[in-house]
């Protein structure tokens, strides 16, 4: 039997139930059973259900540490740390294969003082303090620019989502942001940790759910990663591979709610759908961990194969449930996690190389910034010119599991 509740919250009398949803009591009987029973009290109408809303990215801001490191220079310096001539010759090739040109790093992992410190035992507490010291000013700057368009951020922002996989301390960066930007002490705070490169997608989804449930409020999402504070070079080529690729950065977005027919300004990004899918038998693909000397990351040589076989079926299904096909997608935001990540994602989807050009650009200039990278890609896609009023796009990244996380979106053009 189907029952329709009217705008005032009343149930139809023909349903054989009380005339108001508020005039019922939920009574539990035996374990596993429940039934409705009418009560002897005056019916109180429920408040009207808010109109259906969609989540909209209203603004994006990005930033990175001021120190810029040339990949070629870094390769030469790291090679000098190894005594084996074969490794010395191999390391520049490893750096070249990343297709990274420059990276922004909070700390220089090759600095003699930091290098000596990183080889000590039990440095994790100190590294987390270093993370906090560098993360707070970067987060406050980037988030401050993201909320600059708001008249009264303290009353307008109802939720803060903070995502990172490279530093853990509490009270943390989220608390510092709330206090230094003058946000409300009653703000909802959500931490998204250890979701790796896909954390921005998780964060956006949580923020969209919040603003749809509270359409009078906005959500602030901050993704911040400082991989450099976890760097270790201990005569281990795996350390070289990991730290030849990762860079530091921060991205922030403000998400609000909009009615489907509401006019939106140019640059707004409507979140049409989100998706998450856990691949079978791929647990070794991305492994994050913690040891005495910080946070660790291991990427399996099988990861490209997991991506190749897994991306297209998921994305195709998501598009189909929204009445779309891949040929109708104008913008592809592929996580710039490394050459194989971009190449195998594009190959799985059957994309031309130029369709992933923005991801390649971000990788070359910043390296893999984990959760932050997709925000940089989205920012650049929004800034690009388009010959149509709306550009439909797909953004996705990968989390440990391996899990594919993403969104379907529309960019409003001038």
C-alpha positions, 0 to 999 in steps of 0.5 A: 500500500502506498501513502502520500503525505500532503505538504502539511505533513498530514496522512489521508484518512483513507489510509486507515491511519491517524490524520496527522503524521505527528499524531502517531506513536511508534510502539515496539512489541516483541523483538523485531516487531513494531506497530503504529498506535493512535494516541489520545493527543491533539494532532500537530502538523509537521513542518512542510518538507523543503523543496528538492534541492541540488548541491552547487559548488559556488566557489573554488580556491587553491594554493600550495606551499611557496617552495617550488622544486624542479624535478630534474634538480630533485632527481640529481640530489636524491641520486647522490644519497645512494652509494650503488652506481646502478641506483644512482643511474636509475633514479633520474629515470624514475623521476623523468617517468613521472612526467612531473616538472615541478612540485610545491613542498612545505619542507625540503626532504633533501635538506641535510637537517630534515634528512638527518631527522627523518632517519631517526627512530620514532619521528611520527609525533614530530612530523605531525607537529610539522604538518600542523605548523605548515597546514594551518596557515595554508588552510586558512589562506585558501579557505579564506579566499573560498569564502570571500564572496559570502556576506556573513560566513559565520551564519551562512556556513553550517558545515566544515569538511576537512580531508587529509591523509598526510597528517593527524592531530587533534585539536587539528587544522579544522579547529584552527580554521574555525577560530581564525576565520571566525566561523560559528562555534556551532558549525558541524565538523567532519573529518575525512581521513585515510581515503587517499586521493579520493577524499575530495569526492567523499567530502563533496558528497557529504557536503552535498548531502548536508546542504540538501538537508539544510538548504539555508546553509552552506558547507565548506570543504577543505582538502589539504595534503603535505606529503613532504613531511612524511618523506624518508630516504633510507636507501630504499628505491620504493621511497624514491618512487613514492616521493618522486611523485607526490606534492603538497597543496590545498583546495577549498570549495563552498557548496550551497543548495539550489532549486532545480529551476533556479538561475545560477551564475557563470562558474557555478558547478551543479553536482548532478550525481555521485558514485562509489564502487569497491573493486573486487580483489584489489586490496593491494592496489593502494595501501596507506599505513602508519609507522614510527616515522610517519605515514606510508603509501604503497602502490601496487604494480597491479593498480593500473590493471585494476583501473583499466578493467574497473573504471569504464563499467562504473562510469558507464552505469552512472551515465546511463542512470542519468540518461547520458553516454560518454560521447555527451561528456564535455569535461573529464577530470581524471585524478592526476595521480601519475602517468599510469593512473591517467593513461589507464583511466583514459584507455578504459573509457576510450578517451582521446589523449587531449580529453585528459589534458587538464589532468596532465597539466596539473600533474606536470606542475604540482605532482600528485597532491592526493585529495587536493589534485582533483580540486585543481583540475576542476578549477582549471576546467571551470576557467576554460572557454566553452562554446555552449551554456553548460558543460557536463563533466565527470570527475573521479579518483581512487581510494584504498580498496581499491575504490572508485569515487566520483561525481557527475557535474554541470559547469554553468558557462557565461 
